[in-house]
Amino acid sequence: MSSHTLDNADDWLITNDSVMGGLSKGHTFVENNMMTFSGFLSTENSGGFTSIFKKLPSLSESVESVTIVVKGDGKPYQLRVRTQVMGYELAYKINFDTSIDTVTTHTFKLSDFEASFRGRIISHAPLLKASTITHVGFLLSAKQPSHFSLNIYSIEFI
């Protein structure tokens, strides 16, 4: 079991759609050992996404799932992990829904994550293995401009 503390917002790398010309702005802050990922999604200039990632220490090969405890805003998010597979970095993702101002617990089997690269599904990618995971993060995308806020209480690899 590996639990990851959320006590330092500087540990998280933010990637907004500005890397492709978009105008979305996501940011993080930590208060009372809870991290908030919030901001504004803009669809101008082909925008509409923002994400955060944190580098992880090596995970045990025995890890089979990940549990997150979050409070959302009613929007759907993605839990994402980055891996190294045959020298390439891939993202593996799984969607989850949030309820407005309700703390929810989500547990996902690593085998249920879907491999992707720059938004495209990689159907022939190997199943996700804990020993290949290098980063964990969250992504939000939308077709309509909106404010967003996701409180993250814990992330635990089991």
NORJO-V117593 format. One line per field, one symbol per residue. ss: DSSP state (@ for helix, = for strand, . for the rest). phi: phi as a letter, one per 40 degrees, with the letter a starting at -180 (. if undefined). burial: b if it has 9 or more other C-alpha atoms within 8 Angstrom, else e. A space follows every 50 residues. Layout:
# NORJO-V117593
ss=???
phi=???
burial=???
This chain:
# NORJO-V117593
ss=.===....@@@=====@@@@....=======..========..@@@..== =====.........========...==========..==========..= ..=======@@@.====..==........@@@=========....===== =======.
phi=.bbbcbcacccbccbccccbgcbcbbababaffbbbbaibcbbcfgchaa ababcbcdbccccbabbbbbbbbgccbbcbbbbbbfgbcbbbbacacbbc fbcbbbbbcdcccbcaafgbcbccccdcbdcccbababbbbacbcacaab cbcabbcb
burial=eeeeebbebeebebbbbbeebbbbbbebbbeebbbbbbbbbbbeeebbbb bbbbbbeebeeebbbbbbbbbbbebbbbbbbbbbeeeeebbbbbebebbe eebbeeebbbeebbbbbeeeebeeeeebbbebbbbbbbbbbbeebeebbb bbbbbbbb
